[in-house]
Amino acid sequence: MSEKSPALIAKENIWVNNPVMVQILGICSALAVTNTLSNTLIMTLGVVFVTGFTNLTVSLMKNLIPRRVRMIIQTLLIAFYVIIVDILLRAFLPEVSRSLGPYVGLIITNCIIMGRAEAFAQSNGALISFWDGITSGVGYMLVLMTVAAVRELMGFGTLMGITIMPQGYMAWTIMLTPPSAFFILGIIIWMAKSFMMKGEKAK
């Protein structure tokens, strides 16, 4: 059982052990959906939902699942929650659903979700596992939202579709291409690591 407090778990998942900045997991999404903030927000909210409820379900079922098939069961649970997200998007946000296309289904392959289910939910209580999943998803969300903000602002001159840059702004077309996401993500990781190292030296 985890002896960590909810506050410590949140700090680790969002900053100290962020799944993207530190563990370098789930970065394929940075290519797929970070061209606009709105798409990134919906996609990452879906990941938060799936990670939280997968952790909760795995924790509740951990004593019923044979260890030899646990990863198969975890994958099925992830797929179940991803299908729920896809159905809700199709029903209430059809334009966003069409815009995201197959990328919603690819949440199933996000290794952050499987990683938290296996590393945390498999050996901890339901509520704390749910919290771990939610905060892991939020840590993932914050990084991708930062990437999306830079790409949309420099590529379109907008944020959430609202014009920010002055009239006559020359958009950076390169920011609309997938490789730009990796460059921005690399800069974010470098800055975060540098800040963490300075904090460790100060201690």
N, C-alpha and C positions, 0 to 999 in steps of 0.2 A: 504494500500500500504506500502511496505517496504521502510524505510528511510535509510537502511544500504547501504554503498558503496560496489561496487564489491570487493574491497580489503578486507573489513571486512567480507563479506560473505565467501570469499575464506579462510580467516584465521580461521573462525569458523568451516567451513565444513572439512577443512584439519587437523586442530589441536585442537582448543578449544572445539569444539563439534563434533569431529570425529565420524562418524556413528558406527564404530567398537570399537575404544578404549574407547569412552565415553558413547555412547548410547547402546553399545553391541548389534548391529543389524547386520544381514547378516552373522553371524559367521559360519553357516552351510557350506558355501563355503570353509571355511578354511580346512574342512575335505576332500572335494571333489577334489579340483584341485591344491592344493598347494604343490604337490610332486615335480613338476618341474617349473622353472621360465617361460618357454615358454608357457605352458598350462595356467598358472596363468595370464600371460600378456594378452593373447587372451581373456580369460574369463572376466577379469576385464575391458578390453577395451570395451567388449560387454556391460557390466553393465554401463560404462560411457556413451556410445551411447544411451542406452535405457533410462537411468535416465534423460539425457539432453533433448532428444526429447519428452519423455513423459511429462516432466514439461512444455516444450514449447507448446505442443498440448493442454494440460489441461488448461494452462493459456489463450490460444486463444479461447478455447471453453467454458470457465467457465460460461459465461452468457447465454449459450445455453443449458447447461446440468441441468435438474431438480435435486434439491438437494437429493431427495429420491433415485435416481438411479446413483448418481455421482460415487460411488465406483465401481459399475458394469462397468460403462463406462471407468473408469480409468484402471480397470483390462483388459478390451478389448484393450485399447490403448497400455498397456504394452505388452500384447500378440502379438499385431501387430508388434511392433518394435523388439520383440524377434524373431519372425518368419523371419523378414528381416535379422537379425544377423545370424540366422541358415542357411538361404539360401545362404548368402554371404560366410559363412565358407564352406559349402558343395561345392560351385562353385570354390572358389579360394584356400582354404586350406583344401582339403578333408582328409588328414592325421590327422590334428589337430581336425577336426570335428569328426572323428572316435574315436580319443583319448578321447575327452571330452564327447562323447556319449550323454546320456540324460541330462547331467548337464547344457547344454546351455538352454534347455527348462525350467529348474528349475529357471532361472533368473526371470521368471514370479512371483515366490513366494518370491522373495527377498523383504523383508519388507522395505528396504531403499527406494526403488523406489516409492512404494505406500505412504510411509511416507512423502517424499518430495513433491509429487503431492498434497497430502491432506493438509499438513502443510504450504506449501509455494506457490506452483503454483496456488492453488485455490483462492488466495487472492492477487496476485501480477501480474505485467506486464510480457509480453512474454519474452523479452530479459533478464531481471534480473532473471526470473524463469529458463530460459535455462542455465544461468550462475550458478545458485544455483544447478541445476541438475548435470552439468558437474563437479563442484568442490566437490559435495558430492560423486560422482563416483570416483574422483581422490583420495579423502581421504580414501575411501574403497580400492582402488587399492594399495596405498602406504603401507597400513598395510599388505594386503595379499601378496604383492611382497616381503616384508621383511620376512614373514613366509616362503614363498617358497624358498627364497635365503638360509635361514638357513637349511631347510630340504634337498634341492638338494645338497648343499655343503657338509653337513655331511653325507647324505645318499648315494650319488653317487660320491662325490668328484669333481663335475662339477658345472658350472654355465652356463645356456643357452646351455648345451651340450658340453661346452668347459672344458677340464680337468684342474682343478686348483690345487688340492692336489698332493703332490709328489708321485712318484711311490712307491708302497708298502703300501699306506694308507689303513687302515682298516676301511671300511665303517661302519657307525652306522646303522645297519638294522632297529633298532627301529624308525629311522627318516622316514622310508618309510611307516610306519603304521599310520592310521588316528589319533589315540590318541596323537601322537607327536605334531600335529598341535595345539591342545588345550593347551598343556603345553607351547609351544612357544608363542602362542597368549596370554596366561595368563601372561607370563613374560613381553611381550611387553606392555600390559595394565598396569601392576604393575609399570614398569619403567616410562611410560608416566604419570601416575597419580602422582607418586612421584615427577617427574620434575615439573608438574603443581602446586602441593602443595607448593613446594619450591619457585616457582615464585610468588605465591600469598602471601606467608609469607614475601618475600623480598619487596613486594609493601607496 
